[in-house]
């Protein structure tokens, strides 16, 4: 039973992949048709832009650049100590008057 299910799923996956490739080819071919010089220029330009975005072409893919700033342990410790000093400066000094239950609710 498990082998049958596995075979069906494999066949389904293969069919799905084949269908996706067929749709991709269709869309690509239609974009090529729409990009012909005898078409309206605004549609031609849009078709060419979309053709450029196709993964295999990658003319207009957006790239994101990430920069990681490496810091030494000493730099990180210094930043941490400064942050802790700021927090310590905001600490309010006080004393505990009573550590028992709330005096308002106590019965005398």
C-alpha positions in Angstrom: 0.0 0.0 0.0 2.8 2.4 0.9 4.6 1.7 -2.4 1.4 2.4 -4.3 1.0 5.7 -2.6 4.6 6.6 -3.2 4.3 5.8 -6.9 1.1 7.8 -7.2 2.7 10.8 -5.4 5.8 10.5 -7.6 3.6 10.4 -10.7 1.6 13.4 -9.4 4.9 15.4 -8.7 6.2 14.6 -12.2 2.9 15.6 -13.8 2.8 18.8 -11.8 6.4 19.7 -12.8 5.7 18.9 -16.4 2.6 21.1 -16.3 4.5 23.9 -14.7 7.1 23.7 -17.5 4.4 23.7 -20.1 2.8 26.8 -18.6 6.2 28.5 -18.4 6.9 27.8 -22.1 3.5 29.1 -23.0 3.9 32.3 -21.1 7.4 32.8 -22.5 6.2 32.2 -26.1 3.3 34.6 -25.6 5.6 37.3 -24.2 7.9 36.8 -27.2 4.8 37.3 -29.5 3.8 40.4 -27.6 7.3 41.9 -27.8 7.3 42.0 -31.6 7.9 45.5 -33.2 4.5 45.6 -34.9 2.7 45.6 -31.6 1.8 48.7 -29.5 5.0 50.0 -28.0 3.7 50.1 -24.4 2.7 46.4 -24.6 6.0 45.5 -26.3 8.0 47.2 -23.5 5.9 45.5 -20.8 6.4 42.1 -22.5 10.2 42.7 -22.8 10.4 43.6 -19.1 8.6 40.4 -18.2 10.8 38.4 -20.5 13.8 39.9 -18.7 12.4 38.8 -15.3 12.4 35.1 -16.3 14.8 33.2 -14.1 16.9 31.9 -17.0 17.3 35.4 -18.4 17.7 37.4 -15.1 18.1 40.8 -16.7 15.8 42.6 -14.3 16.0 40.5 -11.1 16.2 42.6 -8.0 19.2 41.9 -5.8 19.5 42.7 -2.1 22.9 43.3 -0.7 23.4 42.6 2.9 26.5 44.0 4.7 27.5 42.4 8.0 29.7 44.5 10.2 32.1 42.3 12.1 33.0 43.6 15.6 35.6 42.4 18.0 34.7 41.0 21.4 36.2 44.1 23.0 34.0 46.4 21.0 30.9 44.4 21.8 31.8 44.4 25.6 32.3 48.1 25.5 28.9 48.7 23.9 27.3 46.4 26.4 29.0 48.2 29.4 27.8 51.6 28.1 24.2 50.3 27.7 24.4 48.9 31.3 25.7 52.2 32.6 22.7 54.0 31.0 20.3 51.5 32.6 22.1 51.8 36.0 21.8 55.6 35.8 18.0 55.2 35.4 17.7 52.9 38.5 15.8 54.5 41.3 17.2 53.9 44.8 14.7 52.9 47.4 14.2 50.7 50.5 11.7 48.0 51.2 9.5 49.1 54.1 7.7 45.9 54.6 8.2 42.6 52.9 5.0 41.1 54.4 1.6 41.1 52.8 0.0 44.4 51.8 -0.7 46.4 55.0 -4.0 47.7 53.6 -5.5 44.2 53.7 -3.9 43.0 57.0 -6.2 42.7 60.0 -4.8 44.4 63.2 
